[in-house]
Amino acid sequence: MNAGMDSGTLIREYLLLGLRFDRVEEGYVDSFTGDAALRRQVADEPTPDPADLARQAQRLLEEVPHADGLDAQRSGYLAAHLKALACAGRKFAGQDVGFVEEVREYFDVDIAKGDPDRYRDAHRRLDEALGGSGPLAQRLQAYRAAEEIPPERLEESIHAFSSALRDTVRATYPLPDGETITYEVVTDKPWSGFNYYKGNYQSTVAVNADLKQQMSNLPRLVAHESYPGHHTEHCRKEFGLVEGKNQDEQTIFLVNTPQCLMAEGLADLALYAVQGPDWGAWASEIYADLGLRFDGERSAAISEAAAALADVRQDAALMLHDEHRDVDDVAAYLSRWLLVSDERARQMLRFLSSPLWRAYTSTYVEGYRLLKAWLDDRPAEVSLTERFGRLLDEPLIPSSLR
């Protein structure tokens, strides 16, 4: 009979293990707001052996059912994350892990290719929303170019949406006193926006000016990174789970784990949660105050149609890593269904080919799908606000939603 490791020791070992992964691959720890002494301890250790990290994760995983002081929700959370770390250790050690298995072990979901008929229907709806004549890809690219925010207006537009969303969120999902976000407009980055959570209810959100931010995307980006997305989730979990319930496992945020799928799905639904499907009219008013013209109704219709193409990038990852298809075939597939240039398709392939990040696309695809279905399938007496609040406040994992 296993007497069990006490929960405090188990969680401390989990945090140390996560920090050790950052020694193998810098950036594996997205944020850590816990005991600084643990980070110093790991920094003073020899560079860890990934195979040993996998064994540590497996050992801790076997301890979870026997640890005292953990309820079922916390046990399930820790088990799912240790399972992900065990897989990551094997991958870093050079073991061959199939792509579908890798996504399952990391993110607690099973994936499959999307339906081309759904993509054809999305193209039909895009055609109707865009209007005009000529090749659909050219019309979509022209529409996006016309929606680009002038670089000199980007920063004030970010602050306008942040302020409006913050007012809404603070009235709906109260935030701790002192929470703040610092915005930075940056260049030469591979992403559109990024939240750096510092702890103590402070975030820095960087927005990439190189990608020519579009008017239709900026409200979603600010909601995703800030209110009620990543920043709001971090603040409420730090306040409610870490400070309120001493759940120190929530002080670390690790890439390629179930919490990433939950966080990205939550953030992609952030604007929907506070503005609903008719966010376009709301955004038009904010742009109008800035002296910028924006057709919110048309933009919302185009965005809704394009959302049905989200699976295409996951299809491409499956083609590359599961079907071992030729890179040129995969680039052509991306161009065809996403209506992008060959150059843009090959930029996407660089991310999908990264050993560390190749599975991460599934956090957006499957995270949005799972969480949107869970939000919409709520009981009649439960509001969208209340249901989304559970995502912000509870340590949920994909299998708990299913």
N, C-alpha and C positions, 0 to 999 in steps of 0.2 A: 504493500500500500504506500502511495506517495503522499507524504504529509503536506507537500506543497510549499512553494516559495511564497513569502509574504508579498502582497501586492506592491508595496513601496519598493522593495528590492527588484521585483520584476520590471516595474516601470522605469526605474533608474537604469537597469541593464538595457532596456529597449532604447532609451534616449542615448546612451553611450554607443550602442550599435548603430543607430541612425547617424550620429556624428562621425563615426568611423567610415561610413560610406562616403562622406564628403572628403575624406582623405584619399579615397580611391578615385573619385570623380568629383572635382570641385563643382559646386552647384547642385549636387544631389540633395543637399539640405536647402530648401527654398527659404525657410525662416526658422530661427530658433530663438525663443524668448525665455528659456528656462535658466537654470542655475549656470552662471558663467564658469563656475569651477569645473563643471563637466566638460565644457569645451576646452578649457585649459588642460585638463587631464588627457584628453584625446590628442591634443596638439603635441603633447610631450611624449606620446607613445611612438614606437616605430611604425612605419607605414604598414598598414594591415594587409594581410593576405586575403584576397576575395574569397577563396575557398574556405578559409577559416571563418570569415564573416557569415557565409552560408550555413556553416555548422552551428555557429552561435545562434543564428536566427531560428534554426530548426530546434535547437535545445530549448530556447525560450518558448517557442510555439508549443512544445510538449508540456511546458510548465503551466500554460495559461489555464487549462481546465481545473488545475489543482490549487491555483493561487487564491488565498483567502482575501476577503474584502472587495472582490470585484463582482458587480452585478452582471447579468447576462449581456446587456448592451455593451458594457466596457470590455468584457471578455471577447465578444464577437469582433469588436473593433480592433483590439490588439492582435487577435489571431489572424485576421485578414491582412493586417499590415506586416506582421512577421512572415506570413506566407509570401508576400510580395518581396520582402527583403531577402528571403532565402533564394527566391528565383533570381533576383538581381545579383546576388553573390555568385551563383552558378554561372550567370552570363558573363560577369566580369572575370571569372576564372577561366573562361574560354569554353565552357561546356555548350554543346549544341542544344538550343531550346527552340522548338518550333514557334512560329509567329503567333498562331492562334493560342497556343498554350501560354506563351509569354504574356499576351494581353489578358488572358484569364487569370493568371497568377498575380499580375500586377494590379488589375483593376476590378476583379470580382465580376466580370461579365464575359459572355460568349459572343463572338462576332461572326458575321457572315456577310457576303457581298450583297449589295443593294439590288433593286429591281430597275432595269433599264426602262420599263414601261412608266415607272414613276418619274424618271428623268425626262422622258418624252413629254409627259403631262406638264412637268415644270417648265419645259421649253415653250409649250403651247401657251401657258399662262403668262410667261414672260413676254412672249410675242404680243399678246393682247394688252398687257400693261404698258409696254413700251410704245406700241403703235408704230406708224411709219412703214417703210418698206426697205428692202435690202436684207443682206445676211444678218441673222439674229445676233451673232457674236459681235459684228461691227456696230450694230445699234446699241447693244449693251455697253460696249466699251466707250462709245461716244457719250452715252448717258452718264456713265461714271466719271468721265473726264469733265463733263459740264457741271458735275456736283462737287468738284474739288473746292475745298475751302482755301481762300487766298492765304498764303503762309503768314502774312502780317496780321490776319484776323483769327488765327488758330488759337492762340493762348486765351484771348478774351472769350471765345466761343466755349472753350473747355470750362472756364470758370463760370460762365453763365449756366451751363447745364449742370455742373457740379453743385452750384448754389441752389438751383431749383430742385434737384433730386435730393439734396441733403435736407431741405425743409420738409419735403414729403416723407422721407425716411424717418427723420427724427420724430415726426408726429405719429408714425405707424410702428416703428421698431426703435424705441428709445436707445440712444447711444450713451456711453459713459461720459461723464464730464471730462473735458480736456481732449477729446478725440479731435485730431486734425489730419489733414492731408496736404502735403506740399506737392505741387505739380511742376514737372520739368518737361520742356520740349527739347527732345534730343534728336540726334541723327546717327547714321551708320549703325543701325541695329536691325536684327533679322525679324523683329516682331512689331506689331502695331502699337501695343501698349503693354505696360508691365507694372505690377504692384509690388513694391518692396515694403513688406510689413516690418516695422522696427520694434514692435512691442510697445506696451504702455499706451496703446490706442493711437499710435502714430504710424502713418504710411507716407512713403514717397511714391507717386505715380508718374511714370515717365511715358510720354506720348511721342511717337516717332514721326517727325516732320518729313522724313524722306519718302514715306509711302503716300504722300499727298492725300491727307485725310478727307474723306467724303462727308458731305452734310448728312446723308442718310445713315452713315455708320457712327458718327461721333456720339450721338445720344446713347447708343448701345455700348460703345466703348467706355464712356464715363460711368454708365450704370454698371458695366461688367467689372471694372477695376475698383470702383469706389462705392457708390450708393445705389442699390443695396447689395452690391456684389462683394468682391474679395475683401475690401477694407471693412465693410460692415460685418461680414462673417467673422473675420479675425477678431474685431473688437468685442462682439457679443460672446464669442466662445472664450476669449481671454477673461472677460468679466464674469460670465455665468458658469463656465466649466472649470477654468483654472483657479480663479480667485474665489468663486462661489462654492465649488465642490471639490477642489484640490485634485482635479484630474490632470496631472502633470504631463500625461501623454499628449495632451493638446498643445504643449509648448513647442513641439517640433512639427514641421511641415516638410514632408519628403516627396520628391518627384517619383513617378512610377509606383504609386500606391493608390489604394481606393480613395483616399481623401482628395486626391487630385481630380479624379473623375467626378466626385460629388461637388467639389469646389467649382470646376469649370462648367458643369451642368447648371449649378446654381447661378453662376455669374452670367452665363448666356441667357438665362431666364430672368435676369434682374429687372430689365426694363419692362418686360411683360408683367412681372409681379406687381409693379407699382403704377403702370400706365395702361396695362391691358393691350389688346391687339390694335387699338386705335391710337397708338402713340404718335402717329404722324401729325395730327392736328395740334397736339400739345407742343411738339417740336417746332412746328411752323410759327407758333406764337413767340417762342423764345428767339428764333432766328429773326423774326420780324422786328423784335425789340433791338436787335443788333444791326438792323438795316440790311439784312440778307434775305433774299427771296428763296423760299423752299416749298415745293409741292409735297406736303406731307402725306396726303392721301395716295398719290401715285407712288411715292417712295415706299409706303407701307405695303402696297400691293406687290411691288417688285421685290421687296425684301422677303415677303412671305413666299412668293414663288421660288426665289433663289434658295431659300432654306431647305427646300426638298432635294437640293443637290448636295447636301452636306455629306452624304454617304460616299460620294465619288472619291474623296481623298482616302477614305478607309479602304475602298475597293482597290485603289492604286497601291496601298501598302500591302494588301493581301496578294495582289498580282506580283509585286516585287519579291516578297519574302516567303510566301506560301506556295505560289504557283511558279516562281522563278522565271517570270516573263522577261523578255528583252526590254531594256530601258526605253528604247524608241517606241515600242508598243505601248508602254505605260504612259509615256509623255503624250502620245496621240490620244489615248483614252481620256486623260485629264483635259486636253484641249477641246476634245469633242463635247464632253458633257458639261464641263465648267465654263465653256465659251471663253477661254483665255488663249493668249498667244502661246506659241511653242516655247518662247523664252520664259514666260511666266510659269508654264507647266514644269520646265526643267528647274526653275527656282524651288518649286514645291518639292520636287524629287530630292533635292539636296537635304531638306529636312526629313523627308520620309526614309532616306537612306542612312541617316545618322544612327550608329549603334545605340546611343543613349536615348535619342528622341524618337526613334522610328515608331514606337508603339503609342506615343503621346497623342497622336491625332484621334485615337479612339476615345480619349477623355471628353473631347468636344462632341463627337458624333453620338456615342453611346450615353454620355452624361446628359446631353440635351434630351435625347429620346426617352430615357428612363425617367428623368425628373419631370419632364413635361407631362408624360402619361400619368405619373403619380399625382401631380398637382391637379390635373384635369379630372382624375377619377376619384376625387375626394367626395365624402358623403355630402348630401344636400345641405346639412346643417353646419358644415365647416366652410368658412370663407377662404378665398385664395390667399388673403393676407395671413390668416391663421396657419394655413398649410405651409406657406413659404417660410413663415417664422420658425417652423420646426427644422427646416433645412439650415437656417441661420444658427440655431441654438443647440441642436442635438448632435451627438457623434454618430450619425447614421452612415451606413455603408450600403452599397448597391443591393446586396442580398437581403438586407432588412427592408428595403422598399419593395422588392419583388414579393 
